[in-house]
Amino acid sequence: MNYRELQRALKNYRAAGLTVIKLNQKTAILRAEYDRIQEQLQRQRQRPTAEGELTFGVEIEILNTIDRSAIATALQAEGINAVVEGYNHLTQRYWKVITDSSCGWEIVSPILSGEHGLNELKKVCEVLTRIGCRVDMNCGLHVHIGADALGVAKVRSVVKRWLFNESNLDSIQPLSRRGRSNTYCKPLSDTIRTHLIDNCFTIEDLANIQSTRYSKLNLQSYRTHRTIEFRHHSGSTDSEKITNWVKFLLDFCLTSTPETATATEFNSLFTNNNIAQFYRQRRLQLA
């Protein structure tokens, strides 16, 4: 959105009584007012104010050491609606057990939210662990967070906060997921044109300045799933690791602002003491 487009948009918002700003001001001022109005409109659409109100989804990569039908049957026995399918990118209302070219199988959730969603995720992880599903360094855990509920200004802050904290975020992952060690989760700083972030006025704009989806933070998933995808985490079926990572990401997204985006102290990443303690210990274990 260029200067003229900003003026036209704000002229319409002024006619609707949403702003009284003068339209002959600098681009940065107009952009800030445009972002403010977008945030206001998003709140009117019941933008979530708690992590339990954001939607999320997970993709759990595992080795193909156990038959897919056996995995689905074990999940079904615990009340989880699970179906074996061929490889696809469709979002279903059930858990999919599909093939994955990088490691073997992938367990893909439906759209989840709140404590109910976290409890369902925990149950799935416990079943996978109990029946002996295994991972290695080729496996990853991908988490999707619904982006529309956040709005473009907050997503922009999420991107900046990730860029400022990539070394902190690497420190809570094993060596196989740090830096440039994994081609399927490259550093965000390598995949996005950072000088164009402030020129993006929609989430699609942000996706368009990223060169690949194989990034620790993938914005291109917005085009097909309306989500931000986090590909940073190592493969696991451990329920504690996975649910804590989801909780962390939900909180990370909701608390990302222009102010928190530039904070680089490790402890500044957390607002939940339990999650903070978990990752302090995790960081020490992986040091």
Summary of the structure (lengths in Angstrom):
residues: 287
radius of gyration: 20.1
end to end distance: 43.9
largest distance: 65.6
contacts: 895
relative contact order: 0.13
helix: 49%
strand: 16%
